Amino acid sequence: MYARELPAEATSFVGRRQELALLDTCLRQARLVTLTGPGGVGKTRTAVRGAHLLRARFPDGVTLVPLSALADPRLLPNTVAAALDLPEQAALPAQDALAAYLQDKTALLILDTCEHLVDACAVLAEELLRAAPQLRVVATSRQPLDVAGEHILPIPPLDVADSGPAEDALRLFTDRAAAAVPGFAVDDDNRADVRALCRRLDGIPLAIELAVSRLRVLSPEEMLTRLDHRFRLLTGGRRTAVPRHQTLRTTIGWSYELSTEPERLLWSRLAVCAGEFSLEVAEAVGAAGALPAEDVLDALIGLVEKSVVVRVDAEDGTRYRMLDTIREYGLERLGPGAEAERTRRRHRDHFLRRARLFDAEWLGDRQVPLLRQMVRDQDDIRVALEFCVADPADAAAGLKMATMLWGFWHCTGLLTEGRYWLRRALDRCPEERRERVKALWLTCWFMDLQGERGDTFALLDEAEAVALRIDDRAGLAWTRAFRHHTRYFRGRTEGVAEGFEAARRELAEQGDTAGLLMSGFFAGFFHVLNGGTGEGIALCEDSLRRNADTPAELWSRGWALWVKSIGLWLKGEHRESIECARQGIRTKAVLHDLTGIAHFLEGFAWRAAELRHFERVAALQGAADALWRRAVKEPRFGISVLHDLHAGAAGEAREALGNDGYETAFGEGGRLPVDAAVALALDDEAAPAAAAVPPQPPGPGDGLTPRQRQVAGLVAQGLTNREIAEKLVISKRTVDAHVEHILARFGFTSRAQIPAALSGPPPAPRD
């Protein structure tokens, strides 16, 4: 054998740095390495590239054995022998001849495309490795060979990250496009479309190369609009490619043909799942008729082994997913008929049951795991809701599901999406029922939170009328509570206190613990904003007492703590307020409740202003603003008391830092990850005194803000910008901005001139 028998690479090799390094490591530790992955993902290219890089370690040669065209497993030893250029020996079986030939060789054998011959390849590999102790075998297959000592190396699709040097899918598209269409380039005008195209193609190299071939007639934007029919779009390809790689459909169809009948049935049924799914979902959706529930696990294992389904390790256990291209193929196989209808209904019924469980236990100790499960299942929740609202016959189920998910919509900040599904379900299901009452007051509540001042009273009027006609006493009490909620959100205070008290009596008569718990901090918020801080705090403490039996319930506890912290602040008990906020923001951080975190960040900014930590004020307000904008249209609910507290802290910070300094720190805060913003808030009390801007006497350097004079003084002492940042506990970027402002203020060209601004009359600014 000679290295020349390894095929030369006809096109440039893109990416796979990590996989190639792992292949090197695996071949040092194991003698059989199988590269697995879905069709078209690049297993062969990776194996060949790795062999080129490693061939110096194999003095007796590296040989590629293509197996895609081989149909008869009995001819496998003959095919390998032919690749090694061994003469046929009539007296000796080919497998024995191979073993004899390789027994003293330090060689690498690549068995390429083993999935349709997996048993034969497993037997041959095991026999050859036993006979030849220095032999290494690399196999490429959509499923493992399942041989003792085999090391599995999954080859995933190319990276389709939004940015960064590791975005290999975009690099592959750019490289192939330059060769296919002279003059084509990925630039600022089309980069977003190309990136979206690569993402929609799952980062599968074959799909990307087929898409590139369409650039001769379609732009990336035009291809994006046609991707719902990707199998018709992505046909053709290189004439020299094996037939199964000439279209995307045939490469995936190859896997379908190799699957058993139960695996094919499960594949098509699981295609209705839009996101990751659990074994429980697979059984609920996939089990029916010819595929009983007890056979689903075996079929799922088979699909995972064939790289049709990808295993995902999650916090709550193993989950699974399909690439979009594989899912779309499964949907085509499922078809539009009765089988598809029954499968989609099983899917809907499963997630309707999940929504019912979520609603029943949302304000209990299972809140956090239930919420995380719903977040992971969000794509499938949308599919189930769409199934309901698409057909008036199922609209009642859609209305139930949308209302039962109110806690999910609120906690995740998906208020607009929640309103979207509530409105569609209301339009589809005009019947007078309890779910309609709830959907109407939920819509009103979400509009209040988002600062939308539409005709919400009309929604409440309808909800109250329906509740009276169908004798829905609980719905009537909730509706009346939210009528007063809406009134004070619009600045109407007359009768609100009495209205809340009456609604709470009705909820108590109904034994509605959740209603009493939530109306406590709703009513408490009204009181603290309208001079009744003591009564408002007492109502919040009542909610916290009701919550005491469910210590793992964090959502309502967090809101009660927030309202209480506002009341304490307005009473002048600032330390107690911030301690309350510390407890509260931790609850919201666990839930990843972005709107709740934004509320608490505001209070920490007020405290930072009191401590004269002005960069911290701006950064906290910037972080809060970024979170507000993700969920609501008007920060702080448009409530004047909260606006005034925000403006007061911001005004002090602007005066101390100057507009440029404030805006720089505000922008930095807005770019903080959520956990970093929470950490910044919780570190507020621990901030060293150096972070505060001490009062500065007038003198040289007037015209600068106090912080800029402080920075200038440290520059005069010879400190670098980074050293100044560390001393003042601010970012270097903020120091850079201050220094640039000082230079511009006096027309200086270098930092060395700054001491002059402090030691005497400031020079006149340069023209």
Secondary structure, 3 states (H helix, E strand, C coil): CCHHHCCCCCCCCCCCHHHHHHHHHHHHHCCEEEEECCCCCCHHHHHHHHHHHHHHHCCCCEEEEECCCCCCHHHHHHHHHHHCCCCCCCCCCHHHHHHHHHCCCCCEEEEECCHHHHHHHHHHHHHHHHHCCCCEEEEEECCCCCCCCEEEEECCCCCCCCCCCCCHHHHHHHHHHHHHCCCCCCCCCCHHHHHHHHHHCCCCHHHHHHHHHHHHCCCHHHHHHCHHHHHHHCCCCCCCCCHHHCCHHHHHHHHHHHCCHHHHHHHHHHCCCCCCECHHHHHHHHCECCECHHHHHHHHHHHHHCCCCEEEEECCEEEEECCHHHHHHHHHHHCCCHHHHHHHHHHHHHHHHHHHHHHHHCCCCCHHHHHHHHHHCHHHHHHHHHHHHCCHHHHHHHHHHHHHCHHHHHHCCCHHHHHHHHHHHHHHCCCCCHHHHHHHHHHHHHHHHCCCCCCHHHHHHHHHHHHHHCCCHHHHHHHHHHHHHHHHHCCCCCCHHHHHHHHHHHHHHCCCHHHHHHHHHHHHHHHHHCCCHHHHHHHHHHHHHHCCCCCCCCHHHHHHHHHHHHHHHHCCCHHHHHHHHHHHHHHHHHHCCHHHHHHHHHHHHHHHHHCCCHHHHHHHHHHHHHHHHHHCCCHHHHCHHHHHHHHHHHHHHHHHHHHHHHHHHHHHHHCCCHHHHHHHHHCCCCCCHHHCCCCCCCCCCCCCCHHHHHHHHHHHCCCCHHHHHHHHCCCHHHHHHHHHHHHHHHCCCCHHHHHHHHHCCCCCCCC
